[in-house]
Amino acid sequence: MSASSSSCTNPMAGEEAKGGVTVLPVVEDKYGGVMTEISHPMDPSAFSALLQSSLSSWTLQGKKGVWIKLPRQLIGLAEAAVKEGFWFHHAEKDYLMLVYWIPIEGDTIPSNASHRVGIGAFVINHNKEVLVVQEKTGRFQGQGIWKFPTGVVNEGEYIHDGSVREVKEETGVDTEFVQVLAFRQTHKAFFGKSDLFFVCMLKPLSLEINAQETEIEAAQWMPWDEYTKQPFVQNHELLRYMTAICSAKANGDYEGFTPLRVSAPDQQGNLYFNTRDLR
């Protein structure tokens, strides 16, 4: 559920609805709900009273979801909203979003983002050497394990762009995205969220390595056979499957998913699919 936002120019007074009732100024969304953005300081008791009259008015109008966006400097008003039945939907570095469902029946409020998206980059050169790193921090710190460059896709970033960026940041190597080879889904990961991890193949455009000092202990081009013989790889089922998939792709026996820029009714995006077998 999405809605554009409006600012309250006189939040203490609100707006006068039909019947002389004072309500918070809102914009309507396309799902039968409303959203208000509080932009000026307000006494919590006055805010609570205005919120009560607003909810009564919106109930009579048949509204459903009610969204309140609070900037961090006005976070003190959140307590008053919670007392009226609002709950936290999500928070960003500069605001908190609260939501309320008016109808008696079960709500259809969409959940906050439930997944984190990560990538692992399979970069192999013409000598059949794979780009690998050792990390300074995290679960593999100090274990002498060589692994693919990995990272998290940023908000508003496509998977293929994120994989190229992460390789560049960690190793200094320029690459060109080739395909998504596979993906894994797990649950109860980062802050209890689910995790989607995409194995991506990239083509190196440069060979010189300049490892990131803050996160990477070392980086190198390693013979593929040497990488796959690591006990760490051999003893983990997931990594054995990943190496088998990567080997098959390098030998031309496996086809992954290539991104194609496509448009939907109200947005642009990328469709990843097997282009070889689609005629």
Phi and psi in degrees as GROMACS dihedral restraints (atoms count N, CA, C in turn):
[ dihedral_restraints ]
;  ai    aj    ak    al  type     phi  dphi    fc
    3     4     5     6     1  -134.0    20    10
    4     5     6     7     1   156.3    20    10
    6     7     8     9     1  -157.1    20    10
    7     8     9    10     1   149.3    20    10
    9    10    11    12     1   -76.4    20    10
   10    11    12    13     1   166.0    20    10
   12    13    14    15     1  -115.4    20    10
   13    14    15    16     1   155.5    20    10
   15    16    17    18     1  -130.8    20    10
   16    17    18    19     1   152.1    20    10
   18    19    20    21     1  -101.3    20    10
   19    20    21    22     1   144.6    20    10
   21    22    23    24     1   -87.6    20    10
   22    23    24    25     1   111.8    20    10
   24    25    26    27     1   -76.0    20    10
   25    26    27    28     1   -26.6    20    10
   27    28    29    30     1  -138.3    20    10
   28    29    30    31     1    73.3    20    10
   30    31    32    33     1   -63.7    20    10
   31    32    33    34     1   -25.5    20    10
   33    34    35    36     1   -68.0    20    10
   34    35    36    37     1   -33.9    20    10
   36    37    38    39     1   -89.6    20    10
   37    38    39    40     1   -31.3    20    10
   39    40    41    42     1    68.3    20    10
   40    41    42    43     1  -154.8    20    10
   42    43    44    45     1  -123.5    20    10
   43    44    45    46     1   153.0    20    10
   45    46    47    48     1   -93.8    20    10
   46    47    48    49     1   117.7    20    10
   48    49    50    51     1   -89.4    20    10
   49    50    51    52     1  -177.8    20    10
   51    52    53    54     1   -59.9    20    10
   52    53    54    55     1   139.1    20    10
   54    55    56    57     1    86.4    20    10
   55    56    57    58     1     6.1    20    10
   57    58    59    60     1    80.4    20    10
   58    59    60    61     1    10.4    20    10
   60    61    62    63     1   -79.9    20    10
   61    62    63    64     1   134.0    20    10
   63    64    65    66     1   -87.8    20    10
   64    65    66    67     1   126.7    20    10
   66    67    68    69     1  -133.0    20    10
   67    68    69    70     1   162.9    20    10
   69    70    71    72     1   -69.6    20    10
   70    71    72    73     1   141.6    20    10
   72    73    74    75     1   -70.9    20    10
   73    74    75    76     1   137.3    20    10
   75    76    77    78     1  -139.0    20    10
   76    77    78    79     1   166.8    20    10
   78    79    80    81     1  -116.6    20    10
   79    80    81    82     1   144.6    20    10
   81    82    83    84     1   -87.8    20    10
   82    83    84    85     1   143.5    20    10
   84    85    86    87     1  -100.8    20    10
   85    86    87    88     1   173.9    20    10
   87    88    89    90     1   -82.7    20    10
   88    89    90    91     1     6.6    20    10
   90    91    92    93     1  -111.7    20    10
   91    92    93    94     1    15.3    20    10
   93    94    95    96     1    84.7    20    10
   94    95    96    97     1    16.2    20    10
   96    97    98    99     1  -115.4    20    10
   97    98    99   100     1  -176.4    20    10
   99   100   101   102     1  -136.5    20    10
  100   101   102   103     1   157.8    20    10
  102   103   104   105     1  -137.7    20    10
  103   104   105   106     1   137.2    20    10
  105   106   107   108     1  -127.8    20    10
  106   107   108   109     1   141.5    20    10
  108   109   110   111     1  -117.5    20    10
  109   110   111   112     1   117.0    20    10
  111   112   113   114     1   -85.3    20    10
  112   113   114   115     1   122.8    20    10
  114   115   116   117     1  -120.6    20    10
  115   116   117   118     1    -5.4    20    10
  117   118   119   120     1  -128.8    20    10
  118   119   120   121     1   151.2    20    10
  120   121   122   123     1   -57.7    20    10
  121   122   123   124     1   147.9    20    10
  123   124   125   126     1  -150.0    20    10
  124   125   126   127     1   142.8    20    10
  126   127   128   129     1   -65.2    20    10
  127   128   129   130     1   129.9    20    10
  129   130   131   132     1   -55.1    20    10
  130   131   132   133     1   -38.4    20    10
  132   133   134   135     1   -68.6    20    10
  133   134   135   136     1   -38.1    20    10
  135   136   137   138     1   -68.0    20    10
  136   137   138   139     1   -38.4    20    10
  138   139   140   141     1   -63.8    20    10
  139   140   141   142     1   -41.8    20    10
  141   142   143   144     1   -61.7    20    10
  142   143   144   145     1   -44.0    20    10
  144   145   146   147     1   -65.4    20    10
  145   146   147   148     1   -41.5    20    10
  147   148   149   150     1   -65.6    20    10
  148   149   150   151     1   -36.5    20    10
  150   151   152   153     1   -67.3    20    10
  151   152   153   154     1   -40.2    20    10
  153   154   155   156     1   -62.4    20    10
  154   155   156   157     1   -46.7    20    10
  156   157   158   159     1   -66.6    20    10
  157   158   159   160     1   -33.9    20    10
  159   160   161   162     1   -66.7    20    10
  160   161   162   163     1   -44.9    20    10
  162   163   164   165     1   -62.1    20    10
  163   164   165   166     1   -38.7    20    10
  165   166   167   168     1   -62.9    20    10
  166   167   168   169     1   -43.7    20    10
  168   169   170   171     1   -66.3    20    10
  169   170   171   172     1   -44.3    20    10
  171   172   173   174     1   -67.7    20    10
  172   173   174   175     1   -31.2    20    10
  174   175   176   177     1   -64.5    20    10
  175   176   177   178     1   -44.6    20    10
  177   178   179   180     1   -63.5    20    10
  178   179   180   181     1   -30.2    20    10
  180   181   182   183     1   -80.4    20    10
  181   182   183   184     1    -6.5    20    10
  183   184   185   186     1    79.5    20    10
  184   185   186   187     1    21.8    20    10
  186   187   188   189     1   -70.5    20    10
  187   188   189   190     1   162.5    20    10
  189   190   191   192     1  -116.3    20    10
  190   191   192   193     1   -90.1    20    10
  192   193   194   195     1   -79.1    20    10
  193   194   195   196     1   140.0    20    10
  195   196   197   198     1  -122.4    20    10
  196   197   198   199     1   124.8    20    10
  198   199   200   201     1  -113.7    20    10
  199   200   201   202     1   134.0    20    10
  201   202   203   204     1  -122.4    20    10
  202   203   204   205     1   123.0    20    10
  204   205   206   207     1  -104.2    20    10
  205   206   207   208     1   118.8    20    10
  207   208   209   210     1  -112.7    20    10
  208   209   210   211     1   120.8    20    10
  210   211   212   213     1   -67.6    20    10
  211   212   213   214     1   157.1    20    10
  213   214   215   216     1   -61.6    20    10
  214   215   216   217     1   -26.5    20    10
  216   217   218   219     1   -73.6    20    10
  217   218   219   220     1   -12.9    20    10
  219   220   221   222     1  -114.8    20    10
  220   221   222   223     1    24.1    20    10
  222   223   224   225     1   -63.8    20    10
  223   224   225   226     1   -19.8    20    10
  225   226   227   228     1   -61.9    20    10
  226   227   228   229     1   -20.4    20    10
  228   229   230   231     1   -77.7    20    10
  229   230   231   232     1   -10.0    20    10
  231   232   233   234     1   -62.5    20    10
  232   233   234   235     1   -36.4    20    10
  234   235   236   237     1   -60.7    20    10
  235   236   237   238     1   -42.2    20    10
  237   238   239   240     1   -63.4    20    10
  238   239   240   241     1   -40.2    20    10
  240   241   242   243     1   -66.1    20    10
  241   242   243   244     1   -41.0    20    10
  243   244   245   246     1   -62.6    20    10
  244   245   246   247     1   -39.1    20    10
  246   247   248   249     1   -64.1    20    10
  247   248   249   250     1   -25.0    20    10
  249   250   251   252     1   -87.9    20    10
  250   251   252   253     1     0.7    20    10
  252   253   254   255     1   108.7    20    10
  253   254   255   256     1     0.6    20    10
  255   256   257   258     1   -73.9    20    10
  256   257   258   259     1   154.2    20    10
  258   259   260   261     1  -130.7    20    10
  259   260   261   262     1   160.5    20    10
  261   262   263   264     1   -73.2    20    10
  262   263   264   265     1   128.8    20    10
  264   265   266   267     1   -97.3    20    10
  265   266   267   268     1   -52.6    20    10
  267   268   269   270     1  -161.1    20    10
  268   269   270   271     1   165.8    20    10
  270   271   272   273     1  -137.6    20    10
  271   272   273   274     1   143.4    20    10
  273   274   275   276     1  -118.8    20    10
  274   275   276   277     1   179.7    20    10
  276   277   278   279     1   -64.7    20    10
  277   278   279   280     1   -20.5    20    10
  279   280   281   282     1  -122.2    20    10
  280   281   282   283     1     3.5    20    10
  282   283   284   285     1  -158.9    20    10
  283   284   285   286     1   162.8    20    10
  285   286   287   288     1  -121.2    20    10
  286   287   288   289     1   134.0    20    10
  288   289   290   291     1  -109.7    20    10
  289   290   291   292     1   124.5    20    10
  291   292   293   294     1  -112.1    20    10
  292   293   294   295     1   156.8    20    10
  294   295   296   297     1  -144.2    20    10
  295   296   297   298     1   153.3    20    10
  297   298   299   300     1  -141.9    20    10
  298   299   300   301     1   142.9    20    10
  300   301   302   303     1  -114.7    20    10
  301   302   303   304     1   120.3    20    10
  303   304   305   306     1   -81.0    20    10
  304   305   306   307     1   -49.0    20    10
  306   307   308   309     1   -58.7    20    10
  307   308   309   310     1   155.7    20    10
  309   310   311   312     1   -71.7    20    10
  310   311   312   313     1   -37.8    20    10
  312   313   314   315     1   -68.2    20    10
  313   314   315   316     1   167.3    20    10
  315   316   317   318     1   -52.9    20    10
  316   317   318   319     1   140.9    20    10
  318   319   320   321     1   -79.6    20    10
  319   320   321   322     1   157.6    20    10
  321   322   323   324     1  -115.7    20    10
  322   323   324   325     1    26.3    20    10
  324   325   326   327     1   -64.4    20    10
  325   326   327   328     1   126.1    20    10
  327   328   329   330     1   -68.1    20    10
  328   329   330   331     1   142.8    20    10
  330   331   332   333     1   -69.7    20    10
  331   332   333   334     1   159.2    20    10
  333   334   335   336     1   -64.9    20    10
  334   335   336   337     1   162.8    20    10
  336   337   338   339     1   -48.9    20    10
  337   338   339   340     1   128.7    20    10
  339   340   341   342     1  -104.7    20    10
  340   341   342   343     1    -8.7    20    10
  342   343   344   345     1  -127.0    20    10
  343   344   345   346     1   149.8    20    10
  345   346   347   348     1  -109.2    20    10
  346   347   348   349     1   141.7    20    10
  348   349   350   351     1  -110.5    20    10
  349   350   351   352     1   122.1    20    10
  351   352   353   354     1  -120.8    20    10
  352   353   354   355     1   164.8    20    10
  354   355   356   357     1  -135.1    20    10
  355   356   357   358     1   149.8    20    10
  357   358   359   360     1  -122.7    20    10
  358   359   360   361     1   130.5    20    10
  360   361   362   363     1  -105.7    20    10
  361   362   363   364     1   116.7    20    10
  363   364   365   366     1   -94.7    20    10
  364   365   366   367     1   105.5    20    10
  366   367   368   369     1  -119.4    20    10
  367   368   369   370     1   114.0    20    10
  369   370   371   372     1  -124.7    20    10
  370   371   372   373     1   136.5    20    10
  372   373   374   375     1   -96.9    20    10
  373   374   375   376     1  -175.9    20    10
  375   376   377   378     1   -71.1    20    10
  376   377   378   379     1   -13.7    20    10
  378   379   380   381     1   -93.6    20    10
  379   380   381   382     1    11.3    20    10
  381   382   383   384     1    59.1    20    10
  382   383   384   385     1    41.0    20    10
  384   385   386   387     1  -109.1    20    10
  385   386   387   388     1   138.0    20    10
  387   388   389   390     1  -105.8    20    10
  388   389   390   391     1   144.0    20    10
  390   391   392   393     1   -80.1    20    10
  391   392   393   394     1   121.5    20    10
  393   394   395   396     1  -133.8    20    10
  394   395   396   397     1   159.6    20    10
  396   397   398   399     1  -137.4    20    10
  397   398   399   400     1   159.2    20    10
  399   400   401   402     1  -116.7    20    10
  400   401   402   403     1   134.7    20    10
  402   403   404   405     1   -95.2    20    10
  403   404   405   406     1   146.2    20    10
  405   406   407   408     1   -82.1    20    10
  406   407   408   409     1   -26.2    20    10
  408   409   410   411     1  -128.9    20    10
  409   410   411   412     1   173.5    20    10
  411   412   413   414     1    88.8    20    10
  412   413   414   415     1  -169.1    20    10
  414   415   416   417     1   -67.8    20    10
  415   416   417   418     1   -21.9    20    10
  417   418   419   420     1  -100.6    20    10
  418   419   420   421     1     8.0    20    10
  420   421   422   423     1   -59.6    20    10
  421   422   423   424     1   129.3    20    10
  423   424   425   426     1    70.5    20    10
  424   425   426   427     1    12.2    20    10
  426   427   428   429     1   -99.3    20    10
  427   428   429   430     1    -2.8    20    10
  429   430   431   432     1    69.3    20    10
  430   431   432   433     1    23.5    20    10
  432   433   434   435     1   -91.8    20    10
  433   434   435   436     1   129.5    20    10
  435   436   437   438     1   -96.7    20    10
  436   437   438   439     1   128.3    20    10
  438   439   440   441     1  -139.9    20    10
  439   440   441   442     1   166.7    20    10
  441   442   443   444     1   -63.9    20    10
  442   443   444   445     1   149.4    20    10
  444   445   446   447     1   -59.2    20    10
  445   446   447   448     1   135.3    20    10
  447   448   449   450     1  -134.2    20    10
  448   449   450   451     1   165.6    20    10
  450   451   452   453     1   179.3    20    10
  451   452   453   454     1  -177.0    20    10
  453   454   455   456     1  -113.3    20    10
  454   455   456   457     1   135.1    20    10
  456   457   458   459     1   -71.9    20    10
  457   458   459   460     1   132.4    20    10
  459   460   461   462     1   -75.3    20    10
  460   461   462   463     1   161.3    20    10
  462   463   464   465     1   -59.9    20    10
  463   464   465   466     1   131.8    20    10
  465   466   467   468     1    78.4    20    10
  466   467   468   469     1    11.3    20    10
  468   469   470   471     1  -112.7    20    10
  469   470   471   472     1   136.6    20    10
  471   472   473   474     1   -78.1    20    10
  472   473   474   475     1   155.3    20    10
  474   475   476   477     1   -56.3    20    10
  475   476   477   478     1   -46.6    20    10
  477   478   479   480     1   -67.5    20    10
  478   479   480   481     1   -34.8    20    10
  480   481   482   483     1   -69.8    20    10
  481   482   483   484     1   -39.7    20    10
  483   484   485   486     1   -63.5    20    10
  484   485   486   487     1   -37.8    20    10
  486   487   488   489     1   -66.6    20    10
  487   488   489   490     1   -41.7    20    10
  489   490   491   492     1   -63.4    20    10
  490   491   492   493     1   -43.1    20    10
  492   493   494   495     1   -63.6    20    10
  493   494   495   496     1   -45.8    20    10
  495   496   497   498     1   -62.8    20    10
  496   497   498   499     1   -41.5    20    10
  498   499   500   501     1   -62.1    20    10
  499   500   501   502     1   -43.7    20    10
  501   502   503   504     1   -62.7    20    10
  502   503   504   505     1   -44.7    20    10
  504   505   506   507     1   -65.1    20    10
  505   506   507   508     1   -42.3    20    10
  507   508   509   510     1   -80.7    20    10
  508   509   510   511     1   -32.8    20    10
  510   511   512   513     1  -123.6    20    10
  511   512   513   514     1   -15.6    20    10
  513   514   515   516     1    79.8    20    10
  514   515   516   517     1     2.0    20    10
  516   517   518   519     1   -87.5    20    10
  517   518   519   520     1   130.8    20    10
  519   520   521   522     1   -82.9    20    10
  520   521   522   523     1   138.5    20    10
  522   523   524   525     1  -138.5    20    10
  523   524   525   526     1   166.1    20    10
  525   526   527   528     1  -123.6    20    10
  526   527   528   529     1   128.5    20    10
  528   529   530   531     1   -65.5    20    10
  529   530   531   532     1   137.5    20    10
  531   532   533   534     1  -108.9    20    10
  532   533   534   535     1   -64.6    20    10
  534   535   536   537     1  -157.5    20    10
  535   536   537   538     1   158.2    20    10
  537   538   539   540     1   -84.1    20    10
  538   539   540   541     1   123.9    20    10
  540   541   542   543     1   -93.6    20    10
  541   542   543   544     1   -32.8    20    10
  543   544   545   546     1  -168.1    20    10
  544   545   546   547     1   167.6    20    10
  546   547   548   549     1  -146.4    20    10
  547   548   549   550     1   154.9    20    10
  549   550   551   552     1  -124.0    20    10
  550   551   552   553     1   142.4    20    10
  552   553   554   555     1  -120.2    20    10
  553   554   555   556     1   129.7    20    10
  555   556   557   558     1  -131.2    20    10
  556   557   558   559     1   168.4    20    10
  558   559   560   561     1  -127.5    20    10
  559   560   561   562     1   166.8    20    10
  561   562   563   564     1    55.9    20    10
  562   563   564   565     1    47.4    20    10
  564   565   566   567     1  -100.1    20    10
  565   566   567   568     1  -124.0    20    10
  567   568   569   570     1   -57.0    20    10
  568   569   570   571     1   114.6    20    10
  570   571   572   573     1    51.6    20    10
  571   572   573   574     1    36.9    20    10
  573   574   575   576     1    77.4    20    10
  574   575   576   577     1     2.3    20    10
  576   577   578   579     1   -80.7    20    10
  577   578   579   580     1   162.1    20    10
  579   580   581   582     1   -80.7    20    10
  580   581   582   583     1   163.5    20    10
  582   583   584   585     1  -133.2    20    10
  583   584   585   586     1   129.3    20    10
  585   586   587   588     1  -111.1    20    10
  586   587   588   589     1   123.1    20    10
  588   589   590   591     1  -121.8    20    10
  589   590   591   592     1   119.5    20    10
  591   592   593   594     1  -105.5    20    10
  592   593   594   595     1   126.4    20    10
  594   595   596   597     1   -87.5    20    10
  595   596   597   598     1   117.1    20    10
  597   598   599   600     1  -117.0    20    10
  598   599   600   601     1   138.8    20    10
  600   601   602   603     1   -98.1    20    10
  601   602   603   604     1   134.2    20    10
  603   604   605   606     1  -130.2    20    10
  604   605   606   607     1   149.2    20    10
  606   607   608   609     1   -98.9    20    10
  607   608   609   610     1   127.5    20    10
  609   610   611   612     1   -71.3    20    10
  610   611   612   613     1   135.4    20    10
  612   613   614   615     1  -105.1    20    10
  613   614   615   616     1   -12.4    20    10
  615   616   617   618     1  -144.1    20    10
  616   617   618   619     1   162.4    20    10
  618   619   620   621     1  -118.5    20    10
  619   620   621   622     1   -20.6    20    10
  621   622   623   624     1   -68.3    20    10
  622   623   624   625     1   132.9    20    10
  624   625   626   627     1  -102.6    20    10
  625   626   627   628     1   134.2    20    10
  627   628   629   630     1  -136.4    20    10
  628   629   630   631     1    87.4    20    10
  630   631   632   633     1   -64.8    20    10
  631   632   633   634     1   143.6    20    10
  633   634   635   636     1   -68.8    20    10
  634   635   636   637     1   123.9    20    10
  636   637   638   639     1   -71.2    20    10
  637   638   639   640     1   -32.2    20    10
  639   640   641   642     1   -75.3    20    10
  640   641   642   643     1   -32.1    20    10
  642   643   644   645     1  -119.3    20    10
  643   644   645   646     1   -22.9    20    10
  645   646   647   648     1  -109.4    20    10
  646   647   648   649     1   124.8    20    10
  648   649   650   651     1   -76.2    20    10
  649   650   651   652     1   -41.7    20    10
  651   652   653   654     1  -160.0    20    10
  652   653   654   655     1   157.3    20    10
  654   655   656   657     1  -146.5    20    10
  655   656   657   658     1   147.6    20    10
  657   658   659   660     1  -161.9    20    10
  658   659   660   661     1   166.2    20    10
  660   661   662   663     1   -92.1    20    10
  661   662   663   664     1   118.1    20    10
  663   664   665   666     1  -115.1    20    10
  664   665   666   667     1   135.9    20    10
  666   667   668   669     1   -53.0    20    10
  667   668   669   670     1   135.8    20    10
  669   670   671   672     1   -56.2    20    10
  670   671   672   673     1   -42.3    20    10
  672   673   674   675     1   -63.5    20    10
  673   674   675   676     1   -36.1    20    10
  675   676   677   678     1   -67.2    20    10
  676   677   678   679     1   -39.9    20    10
  678   679   680   681     1   -62.4    20    10
  679   680   681   682     1   -47.5    20    10
  681   682   683   684     1   -68.8    20    10
  682   683   684   685     1   -21.2    20    10
  684   685   686   687     1   -85.0    20    10
  685   686   687   688     1    -3.0    20    10
  687   688   689   690     1   -60.5    20    10
  688   689   690   691     1   134.0    20    10
  690   691   692   693     1   -53.3    20    10
  691   692   693   694     1   -36.0    20    10
  693   694   695   696     1   -59.2    20    10
  694   695   696   697     1   -38.8    20    10
  696   697   698   699     1   -76.3    20    10
  697   698   699   700     1   -44.1    20    10
  699   700   701   702     1   -66.7    20    10
  700   701   702   703     1   -28.9    20    10
  702   703   704   705     1   -92.5    20    10
  703   704   705   706     1     0.5    20    10
  705   706   707   708     1  -120.0    20    10
  706   707   708   709     1   122.5    20    10
  708   709   710   711     1   -57.7    20    10
  709   710   711   712     1   -45.0    20    10
  711   712   713   714     1   -58.4    20    10
  712   713   714   715     1   -46.0    20    10
  714   715   716   717     1   -69.4    20    10
  715   716   717   718     1   -32.4    20    10
  717   718   719   720     1   -63.9    20    10
  718   719   720   721     1   -41.7    20    10
  720   721   722   723     1   -65.6    20    10
  721   722   723   724     1   -42.0    20    10
  723   724   725   726     1   -61.5    20    10
  724   725   726   727     1   -43.3    20    10
  726   727   728   729     1   -67.7    20    10
  727   728   729   730     1   -34.8    20    10
  729   730   731   732     1   -65.2    20    10
  730   731   732   733     1   -41.4    20    10
  732   733   734   735     1   -65.7    20    10
  733   734   735   736     1   -44.9    20    10
  735   736   737   738     1   -64.6    20    10
  736   737   738   739     1   -39.9    20    10
  738   739   740   741     1   -62.9    20    10
  739   740   741   742     1   -44.0    20    10
  741   742   743   744     1   -63.4    20    10
  742   743   744   745     1   -39.6    20    10
  744   745   746   747     1   -65.7    20    10
  745   746   747   748     1   -44.1    20    10
  747   748   749   750     1   -62.9    20    10
  748   749   750   751     1   -28.7    20    10
  750   751   752   753     1   -90.9    20    10
  751   752   753   754     1     1.1    20    10
  753   754   755   756     1    80.6    20    10
  754   755   756   757     1    16.0    20    10
  756   757   758   759     1  -104.1    20    10
  757   758   759   760     1     9.1    20    10
  759   760   761   762     1  -147.5    20    10
  760   761   762   763     1   141.7    20    10
  762   763   764   765     1  -121.3    20    10
  763   764   765   766     1   127.3    20    10
  765   766   767   768     1   -95.9    20    10
  766   767   768   769     1  -150.2    20    10
  768   769   770   771     1  -119.6    20    10
  769   770   771   772     1   125.3    20    10
  771   772   773   774     1  -101.9    20    10
  772   773   774   775     1   138.2    20    10
  774   775   776   777     1   -78.0    20    10
  775   776   777   778     1   139.7    20    10
  777   778   779   780     1  -129.6    20    10
  778   779   780   781     1   125.6    20    10
  780   781   782   783     1   -69.1    20    10
  781   782   783   784     1   120.9    20    10
  783   784   785   786     1  -134.4    20    10
  784   785   786   787     1   161.1    20    10
  786   787   788   789     1  -113.8    20    10
  787   788   789   790     1   142.3    20    10
  789   790   791   792     1  -108.8    20    10
  790   791   792   793     1   178.1    20    10
  792   793   794   795     1   -54.4    20    10
  793   794   795   796     1   -35.4    20    10
  795   796   797   798     1  -131.6    20    10
  796   797   798   799     1    16.4    20    10
  798   799   800   801     1  -163.7    20    10
  799   800   801   802     1   164.6    20    10
  801   802   803   804     1  -107.1    20    10
  802   803   804   805     1   149.2    20    10
  804   805   806   807     1  -165.2    20    10
  805   806   807   808     1  -167.9    20    10
  807   808   809   810     1  -122.8    20    10
  808   809   810   811     1   132.7    20    10
  810   811   812   813     1  -102.1    20    10
  811   812   813   814     1   123.2    20    10
  813   814   815   816     1  -100.3    20    10
  814   815   816   817     1   123.5    20    10
  816   817   818   819     1  -154.8    20    10
  817   818   819   820     1   166.2    20    10
  819   820   821   822     1   -78.7    20    10
  820   821   822   823     1   101.2    20    10
  822   823   824   825     1   -75.2    20    10
  823   824   825   826     1   -24.5    20    10
  825   826   827   828     1   -67.0    20    10
  826   827   828   829     1   -40.0    20    10
  828   829   830   831     1   -96.1    20    10
  829   830   831   832     1     2.6    20    10
  831   832   833   834     1  -100.0    20    10
  832   833   834   835     1   115.2    20    10
